[in-house]
Amino acid sequence: MSSTRVLDGAPRAAGDASPGDDAVGGELAADPSAARARRRRRTRLLTLALLALLAAAVVASLMLGSKTVPLGDVVSVLTGGGAGLEDEGIIEARVARTAVGLLVGAALAVAGAAMQGLTRNPLADPGLLGVNAGASLAVVVAIAVFGVGSLTSYVWWAMAGAGIAAVAVHALAGLAGGGVTPLRLTLAGAALTAGLASWSSGLLVSSKQSFDSFRFWQVGTIGGRGLDLVVTVLPFVLVGLAVVLLAVRQLNALTLGDDLARGLGENLLLARGAVAVGVAMLCGAATALAGPIGFLGLVVPHVARFVVGPDHRRIIPVCLVVGPALLLAADVVGRLIAQPSEVQAGIMTAVVGVPFFIVLVRRGRMASL
């Protein structure tokens, strides 16, 4: 039977220590103050590297596309001095697009990390709770039944559908005795997702007009959204992020297993409920704003664990940076490879993210929970 130990508040199975554990342990034994200083330096270097990566993605998103815009013109528009510039409209559209990418990327990456910790399933992604399927069905109903045709209206319908789906999954998982467990939550989410997807398909095939309207939202893109939509969903994302950040200690306990979590004094029902609420708000807001974007919430948490280990206190901040950077990079690549048209971000995230995931798996470093 494998044993489990807790290091700095984070769960870690015996034999699954990260590469630097032995070295760090030796440093601590030899000179604790020097080891702490080295760890702080590594943390600062990692922080600077991640921020540089995100800054590069943001600059590329603002400059590159079917028409390359000089960095000086971008800066002029951002500082309010770009009136009359030929590319002013292009830059303003890219600013909104970049803002959507930052918000959606952060929300999906953090939701994926929380989802994997909640279910103790390394292959879990934000769609596992049925949130994406619920949002999609709500948008289909809005289009097919109520004739809704604006992105602003889609946001509210998608948020409502995501919330209802999350509640339904937990209700289904709790029908049997013994409370909500990670396995029941996963099975209930998979079952509800399949059911909601079939209803969506049934409504779409019965109406060609509904299908034509829905497919532009369904493919998943961060383009064509204005800053007004960003402002609409921003409060939901901020609240969801706050809930998950406040629950990182509970996430660390949950990954140890129910018995050990109880032994650490955690209320399992309250902990799972809080994390699930945060995940639902993040997924619902991101899906409402950009449509279903897959793979991002699956691969980014593994990249974060590969870099900083299994502690959610470190995983979540890394996801906040790597998620937007990966989504913006995928969007930029999609704009460049099919000029003057583009490949939507929902497609490119898989194309860009799959190689990272394959490398992690082949090197045997796919982080276990």
MIKOLKE-175344 format. One line per field, with one value per residue (C-alpha): x, y, z; residue in one letter. Coordinates in nm, 2 decimals, always signed. Layout:
N
x = X ...
y = Y ...
z = Z ...
residuo = a ...
This chain:
369
x = +0.00 +0.14 +0.19 +0.12 +0.30 +0.23 +0.50 +0.44 +0.07 +0.06 -0.02 +0.25 +0.26 +0.57 +0.80 +0.64 +0.86 +0.97 +1.32 +1.45 +1.31 +1.63 +1.85 +1.62 +1.61 +1.99 +2.00 +1.76 +1.96 +2.29 +2.18 +1.81 +1.85 +2.06 +1.80 +1.52 +1.72 +1.77 +1.40 +1.31 +1.55 +1.40 +1.05 +1.14 +1.30 +1.00 +0.77 +0.97 +0.98 +0.60 +0.52 +0.76 +0.58 +0.24 +0.37 +0.51 +0.17 -0.02 +0.21 +0.19 -0.19 -0.20 +0.05 +0.00 -0.28 -0.39 -0.22 +0.08 +0.06 +0.37 +0.43 +0.45 +0.10 -0.03 +0.13 -0.02 -0.37 -0.34 -0.22 -0.49 -0.28 -0.38 -0.66 -0.65 -0.42 -0.50 -0.50 -0.68 -0.99 -0.78 -0.59 -0.91 -1.06 -0.74 -0.74 -1.09 -0.99 -0.68 -0.89 -1.12 -0.83 -0.68 -1.01 -1.11 -0.76 -0.73 -1.08 -1.05 -0.70 -0.78 -1.11 -0.93 -0.68 -0.96 -1.16 -0.87 -0.81 -1.18 -1.23 -0.88 -0.88 -0.58 -0.78 -1.06 -1.13 -1.38 -1.65 -1.67 -1.93 -2.16 -2.12 -2.02 -2.30 -2.55 -2.44 -2.46 -2.81 -2.93 -2.79 -2.96 -3.29 -3.25 -3.19 -3.44 -3.73 -3.69 -3.52 -3.23 -2.96 -2.71 -2.39 -2.49 -2.81 -2.61 -2.39 -2.69 -2.85 -2.51 -2.45 -2.79 -2.75 -2.41 -2.54 -2.84 -2.62 -2.37 -2.66 -2.81 -2.48 -2.44 -2.81 -2.76 -2.43 -2.60 -2.91 -2.75 -2.66 -2.32 -2.29 -2.12 -1.79 -1.54 -1.64 -2.02 -1.95 -1.75 -2.02 -2.30 -2.12 -2.05 -2.41 -2.56 -2.32 -2.42 -2.79 -2.76 -2.55 -2.82 -3.09 -2.88 -2.82 -3.19 -3.29 -3.02 -3.10 -3.46 -3.38 -3.12 -3.15 -3.08 -2.78 -2.63 -2.66 -2.53 -2.22 -2.04 -2.07 -2.01 -1.67 -1.51 -1.34 -1.22 -1.28 -1.58 -1.64 -1.65 -1.53 -1.89 -1.92 -1.59 -1.73 -2.05 -1.88 -1.58 -1.76 -1.84 -1.48 -1.35 -1.58 -1.50 -1.13 -1.17 -1.36 -1.10 -0.81 -0.97 -1.02 -0.66 -0.60 -0.91 -0.80 -0.47 -0.66 -0.91 -0.63 -0.51 -0.84 -1.15 -1.02 -0.70 -0.90 -1.13 -0.84 -0.71 -1.04 -1.19 -1.57 -1.58 -1.93 -1.85 -1.51 -1.64 -1.93 -1.72 -1.47 -1.76 -1.92 -1.60 -1.55 -1.91 -1.87 -1.54 -1.66 -1.99 -1.84 -1.57 -1.81 -2.06 -1.80 -1.61 -1.81 -1.68 -1.30 -1.16 -0.82 -0.70 -0.83 -0.68 -0.32 -0.24 -0.28 -0.03 +0.22 +0.18 +0.24 +0.54 +0.69 +0.60 +0.48 +0.15 +0.07 -0.24 -0.11 +0.15 -0.05 -0.33 -0.11 +0.09 -0.24 -0.35 -0.05 +0.00 -0.36 -0.40 -0.06 -0.14 -0.49 -0.35 -0.06 -0.31 -0.53 -0.23 -0.12 -0.48 -0.47 -0.14 -0.17 -0.50 -0.46 -0.67 -0.91 -0.84 -0.87 -1.07 -0.90 -1.12 -0.95 -0.60 -0.59 -0.59 -0.34 -0.10 -0.17 -0.14 +0.24 +0.29 +0.07 +0.24 +0.58 +0.47 +0.33 +0.62 +0.87 +0.67 +0.62 +0.24 +0.17 -0.04 -0.28
y = +0.00 +0.34 +0.59 +0.96 +1.25 +1.62 +1.87 +2.24 +2.18 +2.00 +1.63 +1.40 +1.03 +0.85 +0.79 +1.07 +1.35 +1.61 +1.61 +1.88 +1.73 +1.54 +1.84 +2.07 +1.83 +1.81 +2.19 +2.23 +1.98 +2.16 +2.52 +2.60 +2.98 +2.93 +2.68 +2.93 +3.20 +2.97 +2.88 +3.25 +3.32 +3.03 +3.16 +3.51 +3.38 +3.16 +3.46 +3.68 +3.41 +3.35 +3.73 +3.77 +3.48 +3.64 +3.99 +3.84 +3.67 +4.00 +4.20 +3.94 +3.94 +4.32 +4.34 +4.03 +3.92 +3.96 +4.29 +4.35 +4.67 +4.85 +4.84 +5.22 +5.25 +5.01 +5.21 +5.53 +5.39 +5.24 +5.57 +5.77 +5.94 +5.73 +5.94 +5.95 +5.65 +5.43 +5.12 +5.26 +5.04 +4.73 +4.79 +4.86 +4.53 +4.35 +4.51 +4.37 +4.03 +4.02 +4.11 +3.83 +3.59 +3.69 +3.65 +3.32 +3.17 +3.24 +3.12 +2.79 +2.71 +2.77 +2.58 +2.29 +2.27 +2.30 +2.03 +1.79 +1.84 +1.81 +1.48 +1.35 +1.27 +1.39 +1.38 +1.60 +1.92 +2.21 +2.04 +1.74 +1.90 +1.94 +2.32 +2.35 +2.13 +2.32 +2.65 +2.51 +2.38 +2.71 +2.90 +2.65 +2.70 +3.08 +3.07 +2.80 +2.88 +3.25 +3.38 +3.53 +3.65 +3.88 +3.78 +3.99 +3.78 +3.46 +3.54 +3.55 +3.24 +3.05 +3.16 +3.04 +2.71 +2.65 +2.72 +2.49 +2.21 +2.24 +2.22 +1.92 +1.73 +1.77 +1.67 +1.35 +1.27 +1.30 +1.09 +0.77 +0.74 +0.82 +1.18 +1.32 +1.15 +1.23 +0.91 +0.99 +1.35 +1.24 +0.98 +1.23 +1.49 +1.26 +1.13 +1.48 +1.61 +1.33 +1.39 +1.77 +1.73 +1.50 +1.76 +2.03 +1.82 +1.74 +2.10 +2.20 +1.94 +2.04 +2.40 +2.50 +2.87 +2.78 +2.57 +2.85 +3.10 +2.85 +2.72 +3.06 +3.05 +2.67 +2.67 +2.87 +3.20 +3.51 +3.73 +3.95 +4.02 +4.37 +4.51 +4.55 +4.16 +4.15 +4.39 +4.18 +3.85 +4.00 +4.00 +3.63 +3.54 +3.75 +3.58 +3.24 +3.31 +3.44 +3.12 +2.89 +3.09 +3.08 +2.70 +2.60 +2.46 +2.25 +2.14 +2.02 +1.82 +1.67 +1.54 +1.33 +1.13 +1.16 +0.99 +1.20 +1.51 +1.44 +1.37 +1.71 +1.86 +1.94 +1.95 +1.75 +1.86 +2.23 +2.20 +2.02 +2.26 +2.57 +2.44 +2.33 +2.68 +2.84 +2.60 +2.65 +3.03 +3.02 +2.77 +2.94 +3.28 +3.16 +2.95 +3.23 +3.48 +3.27 +2.95 +2.60 +2.60 +2.26 +2.12 +2.44 +2.34 +1.99 +2.06 +2.38 +2.23 +1.95 +2.21 +2.40 +2.08 +1.99 +2.33 +2.39 +2.06 +1.94 +2.23 +2.42 +2.73 +2.74 +2.57 +2.82 +3.13 +2.96 +2.87 +3.23 +3.32 +3.01 +2.98 +3.32 +3.30 +2.96 +3.08 +3.41 +3.22 +2.97 +3.26 +3.44 +3.12 +3.07 +3.42 +3.38 +3.04 +3.10 +3.46 +3.65 +3.43 +3.26 +2.94 +2.99 +2.96 +2.67 +2.46 +2.60 +2.53 +2.16 +2.20 +2.40 +2.22 +1.86 +1.86 +1.99 +1.72 +1.44 +1.55 +1.54 +1.19 +1.05 +1.18 +1.01 +1.34 +1.37 +1.48 +1.25 +1.39
z = +0.00 -0.10 +0.18 +0.16 +0.31 +0.34 +0.24 +0.30 +0.32 -0.02 -0.07 -0.21 -0.25 -0.13 -0.43 -0.63 -0.50 -0.74 -0.88 -0.64 -0.32 -0.23 -0.30 -0.11 +0.18 +0.19 +0.18 +0.46 +0.68 +0.60 +0.61 +0.65 +0.59 +0.27 +0.14 +0.20 +0.02 -0.28 -0.28 -0.28 -0.57 -0.77 -0.69 -0.81 -1.13 -1.20 -1.14 -1.38 -1.65 -1.63 -1.64 -1.94 -2.12 -2.06 -2.16 -2.49 -2.56 -2.49 -2.72 -3.00 -2.97 -3.01 -3.30 -3.51 -3.73 -4.09 -4.07 -3.85 -3.65 -3.52 -3.15 -3.14 -3.28 -3.02 -2.74 -2.88 -2.89 -2.54 -2.40 -2.57 -2.83 -3.13 -3.26 -3.64 -3.68 -3.98 -3.76 -3.46 -3.52 -3.56 -3.24 -3.04 -3.17 -3.07 -2.72 -2.66 -2.80 -2.58 -2.27 -2.35 -2.39 -2.06 -1.87 -2.04 -2.02 -1.65 -1.57 -1.76 -1.63 -1.27 -1.30 -1.45 -1.16 -0.91 -1.09 -1.10 -0.73 -0.65 -0.83 -0.78 -1.15 -1.35 -1.67 -1.54 -1.72 -1.65 -1.87 -1.64 -1.42 -1.72 -1.71 -2.08 -2.19 -1.97 -2.12 -2.47 -2.42 -2.28 -2.58 -2.81 -2.64 -2.65 -3.02 -3.12 -2.89 -2.80 -3.11 -2.92 -3.16 -2.97 -2.79 -2.49 -2.45 -2.51 -2.20 -1.96 -2.10 -2.09 -1.73 -1.63 -1.81 -1.65 -1.30 -1.34 -1.48 -1.19 -0.93 -1.12 -1.12 -0.75 -0.69 -0.90 -0.73 -0.39 -0.47 -0.33 +0.03 +0.15 +0.02 -0.28 -0.36 -0.64 -0.83 -0.81 -0.91 -1.22 -1.32 -1.27 -1.47 -1.76 -1.77 -1.75 -2.02 -2.26 -2.19 -2.24 -2.55 -2.71 -2.63 -2.79 -3.10 -3.13 -3.12 -3.37 -3.64 -3.63 -3.72 -3.98 -3.88 -3.52 -3.62 -3.84 -3.54 -3.28 -3.47 -3.45 -3.07 -3.04 -3.21 -2.93 -3.02 -2.84 -3.14 -3.21 -2.84 -2.71 -2.38 -2.27 -2.26 -2.07 -1.81 -1.79 -1.70 -1.50 -1.16 -1.20 -1.29 -1.00 -0.75 -0.88 -0.86 -0.50 -0.40 -0.54 -0.40 -0.06 -0.09 -0.18 +0.16 +0.13 -0.22 -0.08 +0.19 -0.06 -0.28 +0.01 +0.02 +0.23 +0.54 +0.57 +0.49 +0.77 +1.00 +0.92 +1.04 +0.70 +0.64 +0.31 +0.21 +0.27 +0.10 -0.21 -0.23 -0.21 -0.48 -0.70 -0.68 -0.78 -1.07 -1.19 -1.19 -1.37 -1.63 -1.68 -1.73 -1.96 -2.17 -2.19 -2.31 -2.56 -2.62 -2.53 -2.54 -2.46 -2.36 -2.19 -1.85 -1.89 -2.00 -1.81 -1.46 -1.55 -1.68 -1.35 -1.15 -1.36 -1.27 -0.91 -0.77 -0.62 -0.39 -0.50 -0.34 -0.61 -0.89 -0.90 -0.94 -1.22 -1.39 -1.37 -1.59 -1.81 -1.91 -2.07 -2.23 -2.39 -2.51 -2.66 -2.82 -2.98 -3.10 -3.26 -3.43 -3.56 -3.70 -3.88 -4.04 -4.24 -4.35 -4.44 -4.26 -3.92 -3.72 -3.41 -3.07 -2.96 -3.24 -3.19 -2.82 -2.89 -3.17 -2.96 -2.63 -2.75 -2.80 -2.45 -2.31 -2.51 -2.40 -2.03 -2.07 -2.27 -2.02 -1.74 -1.56 -1.59 -1.23 -1.02 -0.77
residuo = m s s t r v l d g a p r a a g d a s p g d d a v g g e l a a d p s a a r a r r r r r t r l l t l a l l a l l a a a v v a s l m l g s k t v p l g d v v s v l t g g g a g l e d e g i i e a r v a r t a v g l l v g a a l a v a g a a m q g l t r n p l a d p g l l g v n a g a s l a v v v a i a v f g v g s l t s y v w w a m a g a g i a a v a v h a l a g l a g g g v t p l r l t l a g a a l t a g l a s w s s g l l v s s k q s f d s f r f w q v g t i g g r g l d l v v t v l p f v l v g l a v v l l a v r q l n a l t l g d d l a r g l g e n l l l a r g a v a v g v a m l c g a a t a l a g p i g f l g l v v p h v a r f v v g p d h r r i i p v c l v v g p a l l l a a d v v g r l i a q p s e v q a g i m t a v v g v p f f i v l v r r g r m a s l
